[in-house]
Amino acid sequence: MLNTLIERLPEGSNDLATLLRRTLSEETELAEHYRYGVALATACALRNRELAALIREHTAAETQAIVQKAVERMGITNPYFQVRMVAEIGAGGSLQALSMPPLQDTGVSDETAYHYYAVAISAINGGMPCYRSHLMDLLHSGESSQAIDQALRLVAALHGLDQLLVLGA
């Protein structure tokens, strides 16, 4: 998969190729199954069907199910909580208002994975309240700063790739 992504880059995109290689295959702070989940969640947030299909081929079914739940919930919560930061309206402002159960009640089998994928999606969507909440959950659950940073650099690399693909690379 990595080689396919790098082959799609225009000539001279060495920095991006290096970042993709490092964050997706060479560095090991972030567990491999989390890397593919972060990549798939990022592709979904970018709305890049081709990239999502390529990554999905290399992603376990259980990981795909957690990514799906993160995509669903962040698709709702990111815009809702982001705009609520602008002005207090005196009503709502909670998961309950959105008819969403707490994460523990959703059947998600790996909450750490879910938080990584929610961070990736929220970073792309600009859902900073959700981003911060899920980032804090990762830190409080003992995830290392290095693993979190690897995930964020992977998100950045795929975002750069997505933008370059617009050029027809």
Protein Blocks (a to p, Z undefined) as FASTA:
>chain_A
ZZmmmmmpcghilmmmmmmmmmmmmpmkbgfklmmmmmmmmmmmnopaklmmmmmmmgcf
klmmmmmmmmmmmmmmmmmmmmmmmpcghigjifklnopacfklnopablklmmmmmmmm
mmmnopaklmmmmmmmmmmnopafklmmmmmmmmmmmmmmmmmmmnoZZ
